Protein backbone atom coordinates (compact mmCIF):
# COMPACT_ATOMS: atom_id res chain seq x y z
CA UNK A 1 0.00 0.00 0.00
CA UNK A 2 2.95 2.36 0.55
CA UNK A 3 3.09 2.69 -3.22
CA UNK A 4 -0.05 4.85 -3.07
CA UNK A 5 1.62 7.52 -0.93
CA UNK A 6 4.77 7.37 -3.02
CA UNK A 7 2.72 7.93 -6.18
CA UNK A 8 1.11 11.01 -4.59
CA UNK A 9 4.51 12.31 -3.52
CA UNK A 10 5.85 11.80 -7.05
CA UNK A 11 3.01 13.96 -8.37
CA UNK A 12 4.21 16.78 -6.14
CA UNK A 13 7.44 16.88 -8.16
CA UNK A 14 5.36 18.47 -10.94
CA UNK A 15 4.52 21.44 -8.72
CA UNK A 16 6.17 24.85 -8.98
CA UNK A 17 9.80 24.90 -7.81
CA UNK A 18 8.60 27.36 -5.16
CA UNK A 19 5.97 24.95 -3.80
CA UNK A 20 6.38 23.07 -0.52
CA UNK A 21 6.61 19.31 -0.95
CA UNK A 22 5.49 16.79 1.64
CA UNK A 23 8.71 14.83 1.18
CA UNK A 24 10.64 17.91 2.27
CA UNK A 25 8.66 18.56 5.45
CA UNK A 26 10.60 19.64 8.53
CA UNK A 27 8.66 16.94 10.32
CA UNK A 28 6.51 16.57 13.40
CA UNK A 29 7.21 17.32 17.06
CA UNK A 30 6.94 13.57 17.68
CA UNK A 31 8.25 11.45 14.76
CA UNK A 32 5.73 9.03 13.26
CA UNK A 33 5.73 6.34 10.62
CA UNK A 34 4.32 7.74 7.34
CA UNK A 35 0.79 6.87 6.30
CA UNK A 36 0.59 4.28 3.53
CA UNK A 37 -1.97 6.10 1.38
CA UNK A 38 -1.67 9.81 2.31
CA UNK A 39 1.09 12.39 2.22
CA UNK A 40 1.96 14.07 5.52
CA UNK A 41 -0.03 17.19 4.60
CA UNK A 42 -3.10 15.15 3.62
CA UNK A 43 -2.85 13.38 6.95
CA UNK A 44 -2.74 16.73 8.77
CA UNK A 45 -5.85 17.92 6.93
CA UNK A 46 -7.75 14.81 7.99
CA UNK A 47 -6.67 15.13 11.62
CA UNK A 48 -7.96 18.70 11.73
CA UNK A 49 -11.34 17.88 10.14
CA UNK A 50 -11.96 15.06 12.63
CA UNK A 51 -10.99 16.95 15.81
CA UNK A 52 -13.40 18.41 18.38
CA UNK A 53 -12.21 22.00 18.04
CA UNK A 54 -13.05 21.97 14.33
CA UNK A 55 -16.61 20.81 15.05
CA UNK A 56 -17.18 23.56 17.61
CA UNK A 57 -16.49 26.43 15.22
CA UNK A 58 -19.84 25.77 13.53
CA UNK A 59 -21.40 27.53 16.54
CA UNK A 60 -18.92 30.39 16.87
CA UNK A 61 -19.47 33.95 15.71
CA UNK A 62 -17.87 35.39 12.61
CA UNK A 63 -19.08 39.00 13.03
CA UNK A 64 -22.77 39.10 13.95
CA UNK A 65 -23.52 37.38 17.27
CA UNK A 66 -26.36 34.85 17.34
CA UNK A 67 -27.93 36.31 14.19
CA UNK A 68 -31.55 35.71 13.28
CA UNK A 69 -31.32 34.05 9.89
CA UNK A 70 -30.04 30.85 8.33
CA UNK A 71 -27.56 32.40 5.92
CA UNK A 72 -25.26 34.38 8.21
CA UNK A 73 -21.65 33.26 8.20
CA UNK A 74 -20.29 31.30 11.15
CA UNK A 75 -16.66 30.59 11.92
CA UNK A 76 -17.03 27.20 10.19
CA UNK A 77 -18.51 28.50 6.94
CA UNK A 78 -15.82 31.20 6.93
CA UNK A 79 -13.17 28.48 7.29
CA UNK A 80 -14.61 26.51 4.38
CA UNK A 81 -14.68 29.61 2.19
CA UNK A 82 -11.04 30.35 3.04
CA UNK A 83 -10.12 26.77 2.14
CA UNK A 84 -11.95 27.00 -1.19
CA UNK A 85 -10.39 30.33 -2.17
CA UNK A 86 -6.94 29.24 -1.02
CA UNK A 87 -7.12 25.98 -2.98
CA UNK A 88 -8.17 27.85 -6.11
CA UNK A 89 -5.19 30.20 -5.81
CA UNK A 90 -2.78 27.40 -4.97
CA UNK A 91 -3.97 25.28 -7.88
CA UNK A 92 -3.62 28.19 -10.31
CA UNK A 93 -0.08 28.89 -9.09
CA UNK A 94 0.85 25.19 -9.06
CA UNK A 95 1.48 25.19 -5.31
CA UNK A 96 0.69 22.43 -2.80
CA UNK A 97 -3.10 22.33 -2.42
CA UNK A 98 -3.01 19.74 0.36
CA UNK A 99 -0.78 21.92 2.54
CA UNK A 100 -2.90 24.98 1.75
CA UNK A 101 -6.12 23.18 2.66
CA UNK A 102 -4.76 21.81 5.94
CA UNK A 103 -3.64 25.26 7.08
CA UNK A 104 -6.93 26.83 6.01
CA UNK A 105 -9.07 24.32 7.88
CA UNK A 106 -7.08 24.73 11.11
CA UNK A 107 -6.38 28.45 11.09
CA UNK A 108 -9.37 29.68 13.14
CA UNK A 109 -9.97 26.86 15.63
CA UNK A 110 -8.58 29.00 18.44
CA UNK A 111 -11.27 31.66 18.15
CA UNK A 112 -13.27 32.46 21.25
CA UNK A 113 -17.05 32.69 21.46
CA UNK A 114 -18.27 36.03 20.04
CA UNK A 115 -15.44 36.33 17.54
CA UNK A 116 -12.90 39.13 17.82
CA UNK A 117 -14.93 40.74 20.61
CA UNK A 118 -14.37 37.69 22.80
CA UNK A 119 -10.72 37.54 21.72
CA UNK A 120 -10.14 41.16 22.68
CA UNK A 121 -11.74 40.71 26.09
CA UNK A 122 -9.79 37.54 26.90
CA UNK A 123 -6.63 39.35 25.83
CA UNK A 124 -7.32 41.93 28.54
CA UNK A 125 -8.23 39.38 31.21
CA UNK A 126 -5.61 36.66 30.81
CA UNK A 127 -2.23 37.36 32.35
CA UNK A 128 -0.39 36.25 29.22
CA UNK A 129 -2.74 37.94 26.77
CA UNK A 130 -4.72 36.10 24.12
CA UNK A 131 -4.50 35.86 20.34
CA UNK A 132 -6.62 33.39 18.43
CA UNK A 133 -3.81 32.30 16.09
CA UNK A 134 -1.61 31.36 19.07
CA UNK A 135 -4.57 29.52 20.59
CA UNK A 136 -5.15 27.65 17.32
CA UNK A 137 -1.58 26.42 17.51
CA UNK A 138 -1.99 25.55 21.18
CA UNK A 139 -5.07 23.49 20.32
CA UNK A 140 -3.30 21.39 17.71
CA UNK A 141 -0.13 21.07 19.83
CA UNK A 142 -1.44 20.51 23.35
CA UNK A 143 -5.20 20.49 23.85
CA UNK A 144 -6.71 18.12 21.30
CA UNK A 145 -6.81 14.34 21.72
CA UNK A 146 -6.99 14.53 25.52
CA UNK A 147 -3.86 16.63 25.76
CA UNK A 148 -1.78 14.69 23.25
CA UNK A 149 -2.32 17.19 20.44
CA UNK A 150 -2.63 16.41 16.74
CA UNK A 151 1.14 16.29 16.15
CA UNK A 152 0.94 18.22 12.88
CA UNK A 153 3.84 18.95 10.55
CA UNK A 154 5.96 22.05 11.07
CA UNK A 155 4.66 23.60 7.83
CA UNK A 156 0.97 23.35 8.77
CA UNK A 157 1.67 24.65 12.28
CA UNK A 158 3.53 27.68 10.92
CA UNK A 159 0.74 28.50 8.49
CA UNK A 160 -1.81 28.38 11.31
CA UNK A 161 0.34 30.59 13.53
CA UNK A 162 1.10 33.29 10.97
CA UNK A 163 -2.26 33.71 9.21
CA UNK A 164 -3.36 36.66 11.36
CA UNK A 165 -3.11 40.18 9.94
CA UNK A 166 -2.84 43.64 11.52
CA UNK A 167 -5.17 46.47 10.65
CA UNK A 168 -3.71 48.54 7.84
CA UNK A 169 -1.00 47.36 5.44
CA UNK A 170 -1.30 43.62 5.98
CA UNK A 171 0.50 42.88 2.69
CA UNK A 172 3.74 44.54 3.73
CA UNK A 173 6.70 42.34 2.60
CA UNK A 174 8.16 42.27 6.12
CA UNK A 175 5.07 40.47 7.42
CA UNK A 176 5.57 37.43 5.20
CA UNK A 177 9.30 36.92 5.65
CA UNK A 178 10.15 33.25 6.07
CA UNK A 179 6.63 32.07 5.23
CA UNK A 180 5.97 29.44 2.58
CA UNK A 181 3.97 30.57 -0.43
CA UNK A 182 1.16 28.29 0.74
CA UNK A 183 1.09 30.07 4.12
CA UNK A 184 1.01 33.42 2.34
CA UNK A 185 -1.92 32.16 0.27
CA UNK A 186 -3.81 31.47 3.52
CA UNK A 187 -3.20 34.99 4.83
CA UNK A 188 -4.48 36.64 1.70
CA UNK A 189 -7.36 34.18 1.16
CA UNK A 190 -8.56 34.81 4.71
CA UNK A 191 -8.93 38.51 3.88
CA UNK A 192 -10.64 37.83 0.55
CA UNK A 193 -13.15 35.55 2.27
CA UNK A 194 -14.05 37.64 5.28
CA UNK A 195 -14.25 41.00 3.52
CA UNK A 196 -16.72 39.63 1.01
CA UNK A 197 -18.92 37.47 3.23
CA UNK A 198 -18.93 40.03 6.06
CA UNK A 199 -20.17 42.58 3.56
CA UNK A 200 -23.04 40.26 2.59
CA UNK A 201 -23.86 39.71 6.27
CA UNK A 202 -23.91 43.47 6.82
CA UNK A 203 -26.50 43.72 4.04
CA UNK A 204 -28.55 40.91 5.65
CA UNK A 205 -28.39 42.60 9.05
CA UNK A 206 -29.47 45.95 7.62
CA UNK A 207 -26.23 47.59 8.78
CA UNK A 208 -25.30 48.50 5.19
CA UNK A 209 -26.98 48.68 1.82
CA UNK A 210 -25.27 48.07 -1.50
CA UNK A 211 -25.36 51.81 -2.15
CA UNK A 212 -23.32 52.30 1.04
CA UNK A 213 -20.19 50.95 -0.64
CA UNK A 214 -18.01 53.76 -2.00
CA UNK A 215 -18.28 53.98 -5.78
CA UNK A 216 -14.50 53.73 -6.15
CA UNK A 217 -14.53 50.26 -4.54
CA UNK A 218 -17.35 49.05 -6.79
CA UNK A 219 -15.56 50.30 -9.91
CA UNK A 220 -12.39 48.37 -9.04
CA UNK A 221 -13.80 45.24 -7.36
CA UNK A 222 -17.26 44.88 -8.87
CA UNK A 223 -20.85 45.43 -7.84
CA UNK A 224 -21.75 41.85 -6.92
CA UNK A 225 -20.36 39.34 -4.40
CA UNK A 226 -19.18 36.92 -7.08
CA UNK A 227 -17.56 39.71 -9.09
CA UNK A 228 -15.61 40.98 -6.11
CA UNK A 229 -14.21 37.55 -5.21
CA UNK A 230 -13.42 36.76 -8.84
CA UNK A 231 -11.63 40.09 -9.29
CA UNK A 232 -9.53 39.61 -6.17
CA UNK A 233 -8.59 36.00 -6.89
CA UNK A 234 -7.71 36.63 -10.54
CA UNK A 235 -5.55 39.61 -9.61
CA UNK A 236 -3.75 37.65 -6.87
CA UNK A 237 -3.01 34.79 -9.27
CA UNK A 238 -1.83 37.06 -12.09
CA UNK A 239 0.32 39.32 -9.91
CA UNK A 240 1.81 36.46 -7.90
CA UNK A 241 2.63 34.44 -11.03
CA UNK A 242 4.44 37.44 -12.47
CA UNK A 243 6.40 37.72 -9.22
CA UNK A 244 7.30 34.01 -9.37
CA UNK A 245 8.37 34.29 -13.01
CA UNK A 246 10.58 37.31 -12.37
CA UNK A 247 12.90 35.86 -9.70
CA UNK A 248 15.43 33.08 -9.54
CA UNK A 249 15.10 30.01 -7.38
CA UNK A 250 17.41 31.59 -4.81
CA UNK A 251 14.95 34.43 -4.14
CA UNK A 252 11.62 33.74 -2.48
CA UNK A 253 8.70 35.40 -4.33
CA UNK A 254 5.59 36.73 -2.59
CA UNK A 255 1.87 36.23 -2.92
CA UNK A 256 0.59 39.71 -3.66
CA UNK A 257 -2.03 41.93 -5.26
CA UNK A 258 -1.62 44.52 -7.98
CA UNK A 259 -1.30 48.10 -6.78
CA UNK A 260 -4.77 49.26 -7.84
CA UNK A 261 -6.53 46.21 -6.38
CA UNK A 262 -4.47 46.39 -3.20
CA UNK A 263 -5.51 50.02 -2.66
CA UNK A 264 -9.16 49.13 -3.24
CA UNK A 265 -8.98 46.19 -0.82
CA UNK A 266 -7.34 48.36 1.85
CA UNK A 267 -10.07 50.96 1.35
CA UNK A 268 -12.80 48.30 1.63
CA UNK A 269 -11.17 46.82 4.73
CA UNK A 270 -11.00 50.20 6.47
CA UNK A 271 -14.59 50.89 5.38
CA UNK A 272 -15.65 47.63 7.04
CA UNK A 273 -13.83 48.48 10.26
CA UNK A 274 -15.47 51.89 10.47
CA UNK A 275 -18.98 50.86 9.43
CA UNK A 276 -19.35 47.23 10.55
CA UNK A 277 -16.67 45.81 12.86
CA UNK A 278 -16.26 48.71 15.29
CA UNK A 279 -20.01 49.57 15.48
CA UNK A 280 -20.87 45.89 16.07
CA UNK A 281 -18.31 45.82 18.87
CA UNK A 282 -19.70 48.93 20.55
CA UNK A 283 -23.38 48.06 20.08
CA UNK A 284 -25.64 46.37 22.63
CA UNK A 285 -24.79 42.85 21.48
CA UNK A 286 -21.05 43.47 21.46
CA UNK A 287 -21.20 45.09 24.89
CA UNK A 288 -23.20 42.15 26.24
CA UNK A 289 -20.72 39.66 24.75
CA UNK A 290 -17.88 41.43 26.56
CA UNK A 291 -19.80 41.31 29.83
CA UNK A 292 -20.33 37.58 29.39
CA UNK A 293 -16.62 36.91 28.88
CA UNK A 294 -15.74 38.99 31.95
CA UNK A 295 -18.42 37.25 34.00
CA UNK A 296 -17.24 33.76 33.01
CA UNK A 297 -13.58 34.57 33.63
CA UNK A 298 -14.30 35.78 37.15
CA UNK A 299 -16.80 33.00 37.81
CA UNK A 300 -14.35 30.19 37.05
CA UNK A 301 -11.56 31.82 39.01
CA UNK A 302 -13.86 31.96 42.04
CA UNK A 303 -15.16 28.41 41.59
CA UNK A 304 -12.16 26.47 40.39
CA UNK A 305 -13.84 23.12 40.80
CA UNK A 306 -16.11 23.93 37.84
CA UNK A 307 -13.21 23.83 35.40
CA UNK A 308 -13.03 20.23 34.10
CA UNK A 309 -10.05 18.39 35.49
CA UNK A 310 -8.66 17.55 32.06
CA UNK A 311 -8.27 21.27 31.30
CA UNK A 312 -6.37 21.77 34.52
CA UNK A 313 -4.09 18.84 33.70
CA UNK A 314 -3.33 20.10 30.19
CA UNK A 315 -2.68 23.73 31.19
CA UNK A 316 0.47 25.15 32.74
CA UNK A 317 -1.41 27.41 35.18
CA UNK A 318 -4.99 27.70 36.38
CA UNK A 319 -5.23 31.02 34.53
CA UNK A 320 -4.40 29.10 31.35
CA UNK A 321 -7.00 26.47 32.18
CA UNK A 322 -9.69 29.15 32.46
CA UNK A 323 -8.56 30.73 29.21
CA UNK A 324 -8.51 27.40 27.41
CA UNK A 325 -11.94 26.44 28.71
CA UNK A 326 -13.68 29.72 27.91
CA UNK A 327 -12.06 30.17 24.50
CA UNK A 328 -13.20 26.68 23.50
CA UNK A 329 -16.87 27.45 24.24
CA UNK A 330 -19.40 27.98 21.49
CA UNK A 331 -21.50 31.14 21.60
CA UNK A 332 -24.54 29.17 22.71
CA UNK A 333 -22.75 27.43 25.55
CA UNK A 334 -21.17 30.65 26.81
CA UNK A 335 -24.59 32.34 26.81
CA UNK A 336 -26.22 29.44 28.66
CA UNK A 337 -23.54 29.35 31.35
CA UNK A 338 -23.63 33.13 31.77
CA UNK A 339 -27.43 33.05 32.18
CA UNK A 340 -27.12 30.36 34.85
CA UNK A 341 -24.66 32.54 36.76
CA UNK A 342 -26.36 35.90 36.22
CA UNK A 343 -29.93 35.54 34.92
CA UNK A 344 -30.84 38.23 32.41
CA UNK A 345 -27.30 39.14 31.43
CA UNK A 346 -27.84 37.78 27.91
CA UNK A 347 -31.38 39.10 27.45
CA UNK A 348 -30.42 40.69 24.14
CA UNK A 349 -29.88 37.17 22.71
CA UNK A 350 -33.12 35.71 24.06
CA UNK A 351 -34.87 33.41 21.63
CA UNK A 352 -31.95 33.23 19.22
CA UNK A 353 -29.90 30.29 18.13
CA UNK A 354 -26.77 30.11 16.03
PENOR-V220282 format. One line per field, one symbol per residue. burial: I if it has 24 or more other ideal C-beta (glycine too) atoms within 12 Angstrom, else O. A space follows every 10 residues. Layout:
# PENOR-V220282
burial=???
This chain:
# PENOR-V220282
burial=OOOOIOOIIO OIOOIIOIII IIIOIOOIOO OOOIIOOIII IIIIIIIIIO IOIIOIIIII IIIIIIIOOO OIIIIIIIII IIIIIIIIII OIIIIIIIII IIIIIIIIII IIIIIIIIII IIIOIIOOOI IIIIIIIIII IIIIOOOOII IIIIIIIIII IIIIIOOOOI IOOOOIOOII IIIIIIIIII IIIIIIIIII IIIIIOIIOO OOIOOOIOOI IIOOIOOIIO IIIIIIIOII IOIIOOOOOO OOIIIIIOOO IIOIIIIIIO IIIOIIIOOI IOOOIIOIII IIIIIIIOII IOOOOOIOOO IOOIIOOIII IIIIIIIIII IIIIIIIIIO IOOOIIOOIO OOOI
